């Protein structure tokens, strides 16, 4: 896989002043939301996990790939464009679902014929979905890290709707599920995060899927930073 091309895609859309920026320090350290003179370069906070996911996918599965995404994005990190770039180069299709027509119309103008953008409630759509899935990316329902489990409940419903379509070693990538306070958006600028313990559990999008996969399946946690990535095994 041409990882340099994917890396360039992220770098083109990142900004050092963004609250979603990830600083790559000269000593190799990664710090969320950090701005300083000792930074080698910046990427979006999701860049390392998404790049790792695509590299792992291409090493474990053969083309064509079927990627399913909930919550399309053609701005910011532009995940929909990233998946579209990947399948356009290496073969496969993307199905992306979003309930917001403005998001859908914006994304439809930006993707190739390999990607289909569906305007629908994600759970309803996935309950009728029938194609085996190589990569499931969940990022539809905004979350409040500190107060609300609604997003986690919704994403668990999405996952359960298509669990039967996951193959052994299919990948599940979930956004907005930080492993600790240092991976929260704008972490270095938010002094009110200082009171949080190192082991504080957040209401992130994937916290209930995380519990399900680690406690009720044999799935492997491959990576956990701001996003979490699992390799699925029943």
Order of alpha helices (4+ residues) and beta strands (2+ residues): alpha-beta-beta-beta-alpha-beta-alpha-beta-alpha-beta-alpha-beta-alpha-beta-alpha-beta-beta
